[in-house]
Amino acid sequence: MTDKENAKFDETITQVKQQLEMLLNDNSVPRNVKSALDEAKKALDQKDSYAVRSSTATYKIDEVSNDINLPPYARTVIWNILSLLESIKETN
């Protein structure tokens, strides 16, 4: 993998972590969802390959993406996060 690809993946992960942080600080997001989002954020900080990190985070987030108590705008943010994570997995 080239340095340019690594930089692109690092930038994508940074964007994902910023969006996760926004949701984690939102009082309208249910506690169980925040817990899964926090686990996903921690998975992105691991030293594994980009594919493993994004797959783990995707799994954690996907579990709660259809939570009935999730505000609609938060669901949209989660879908965007999942899309960004998929872009990492597909190019690895």
SULSULUR-V406177 format. One record per pair of residues at least 4 apart in sequence whose ideal C-beta (glycine too) atoms are under 6 Angstrom apart, sorted by the first residue. I is the first residue (numbers start at 1). J is the second residue. If there is no record, write none. Layout:
I;J, I;J
This chain:
1;5, 1;6, 9;50, 9;88, 12;84, 12;88, 13;44, 16;81, 16;84, 17;41, 17;44, 19;77, 19;81, 20;37, 20;41, 23;29, 23;37, 23;74, 24;34, 24;37, 28;71, 29;33, 29;34, 29;74, 30;69, 33;64, 33;67, 33;70, 36;60, 36;63, 36;64, 39;60, 40;57, 40;60, 40;61, 43;53, 43;56, 43;57, 44;53, 44;57, 46;53, 48;52, 48;53, 50;88, 50;92, 51;89, 51;92, 54;85, 54;88, 54;89, 55;89, 57;85, 58;62, 58;85, 65;78, 70;74, 70;75
